[in-house]
Amino acid sequence: MKTDIILAGVGGQGILSIAASLGAAALNEDFYLKQAETHGMSQRGGAVVSHLRISDKPIHSDLIPQGKADLILSVEPMESLRYLAYLSPEGSLVTNTSEYKNISNYPDLEDTFSELEKKINIVRIDADKMAREIGNPKASNMVMLGAASPFISIDEEIIIKGIETIFQTKGEKIVQLNIEAFKAGRAFAHNK
């Protein structure tokens, strides 16, 4: 079992919480885990990318080579495009459709994604809207994790335990809202 994941977005969108939840899930299963935040983690609104590698065998490098990622999980659509070179031909792209317009000339991406859908497996989800409907607008990252979870080689219940581990200090209500967000994203991906 191996899953190489590129996590992409902008600072403040919860990339670290996604990585921490998956990391806790992997460690709960005694899997090997390597993670590398390559830039942007400290700046709200700045580009963020993290390499996350999970395997049942030892992992020698924390960086994913170009063309080898099983999954790109992006909480911002334009950021997903920056890292397409990392996606393997059999890989999947799971991206939020809610744009974080942190530049004045943010492009229209609809045609780009329409063309990409002809070539690669893409799940596009309005995670921000779904999180608001659940009652926790800050949980769009967990919606995204849920939508990506069918492409990750870790059982759904193990990922949920990872979410519980990461959010337990914030109280039971926050834990449950994040789990609900995760399940909503997962259901969306399964019904696509």
C-alpha positions, 0 to 999 in steps of 0.5 A: 500500500502506498499513497503519495499526495500533493496538498495545495492551496493558500495559507489559512485554508487548513492544509496543515489540518488535512495533513495532520488528520491523515498523519494521525490516521496513518500512524494509528495504522502503523503505516510509514509517513513522510511529510514535507511542507515546501513553502508558504505555511506561514503566510495567510493567503500565500501559496502552500504546498505539502508533500505527504507520503504514506506507505506500509513499507519504509519511505526513503524520501519526503518529496514526491517526484514529478509524475508520481503523485497518486493524488493532488488534493487542492483547497484552491483551484488555481493552486491545483494547476501549479502542481499538475506536473506531479500527478501520475497518469493514473492519479486523481485531482480533487479540487475545491471550486471556490476561488481564493482571489489573492491576485488582481488578474485571477484567470477564468478556470472553467475552460481549463478544467473542462479540457483537463477532465478529458485527460485525467480523473477530476473531482470538483467540489464547492467545499466552501458552500458545503461547509457553510450548509453543514454549519461550520464554514471553517470545515471546508478543508475536511469536506475536501479531505472527505472528497479525496478519501476514496483515492487514499489507501486508508479506511474511512473509519481510520481517517475519522479517528485521525480527525478525532485525534486532531480536533479533540482539544477543541471539544466534541461539537467541533469534532462532530462538525468536522466529521460531518464535513468529511462524510459530506465530501466523501458522499459527494465524491462517491456520487460523482 
